[in-house]
Amino acid sequence: MKLSAEQTRSLLESVAAVKPDELDCDGCFEHLAEFVELELTGAEIPEALAKVRRHIAQCPCCKDEHNALLDSLRALDSEQA
């Protein structure tokens, strides 16, 4: 499979944006529920969970999981109201 110039540029930008202490997908998923609960309540996200925010900004799979969890919890919340 040959990548286009745009795909190559995007891939290199993603790699360059990764910091040595970033979470991988497993680490992100481990903290995702806590992150979403804080997000829903409008609470401040502690620095330890800011890594989750950075990861979901760069990872489409984890972003999908984040959005699905967020949507599910919002739906539950509206049913209980």
RAGI-V55376 format. One record per residue. N is the residue number from 1. RES is the residue in three letters. OMEGA is omega in whole degrees, -180 to 180 (999 if undefined). NEAR is the number of other C-alpha atoms within 8 Angstrom. Layout:
<<N:RES:OMEGA:NEAR> <N:RES:OMEGA:NEAR>>
This chain:
<<1:MET:180:2> <2:LYS:179:3> <3:LEU:175:7> <4:SER:178:6> <5:ALA:179:6> <6:GLU:178:7> <7:GLN:178:8> <8:THR:179:9> <9:ARG:-180:8> <10:SER:179:8> <11:LEU:179:8> <12:LEU:177:8> <13:GLU:179:8> <14:SER:179:9> <15:VAL:-179:7> <16:ALA:-178:7> <17:ALA:-178:6> <18:VAL:178:7> <19:LYS:-176:6> <20:PRO:-177:4> <21:ASP:-179:4> <22:GLU:176:8> <23:LEU:168:10> <24:ASP:-177:7> <25:CYS:179:8> <26:ASP:179:7> <27:GLY:178:8> <28:CYS:-178:14> <29:PHE:-180:9> <30:GLU:-176:7> <31:HIS:-173:10> <32:LEU:-178:10> <33:ALA:179:9> <34:GLU:179:7> <35:PHE:-178:11> <36:VAL:178:11> <37:GLU:177:8> <38:LEU:179:11> <39:GLU:-179:10> <40:LEU:-179:8> <41:THR:-179:6> <42:GLY:179:6> <43:ALA:177:7> <44:GLU:179:6> <45:ILE:179:9> <46:PRO:-178:6> <47:GLU:-180:6> <48:ALA:180:5> <49:LEU:176:10> <50:ALA:177:9> <51:LYS:177:11> <52:VAL:179:12> <53:ARG:-180:8> <54:ARG:-179:8> <55:HIS:-178:14> <56:ILE:176:13> <57:ALA:-176:8> <58:GLN:-173:8> <59:CYS:-179:8> <60:PRO:-179:8> <61:CYS:-180:7> <62:CYS:176:12> <63:LYS:177:11> <64:ASP:178:8> <65:GLU:179:8> <66:HIS:-178:11> <67:ASN:179:8> <68:ALA:179:8> <69:LEU:179:10> <70:LEU:179:10> <71:ASP:-180:8> <72:SER:-180:8> <73:LEU:177:8> <74:ARG:179:8> <75:ALA:177:8> <76:LEU:-179:8> <77:ASP:-179:8> <78:SER:176:7> <79:GLU:-178:6> <80:GLN:-178:5> <81:ALA:999:4>>
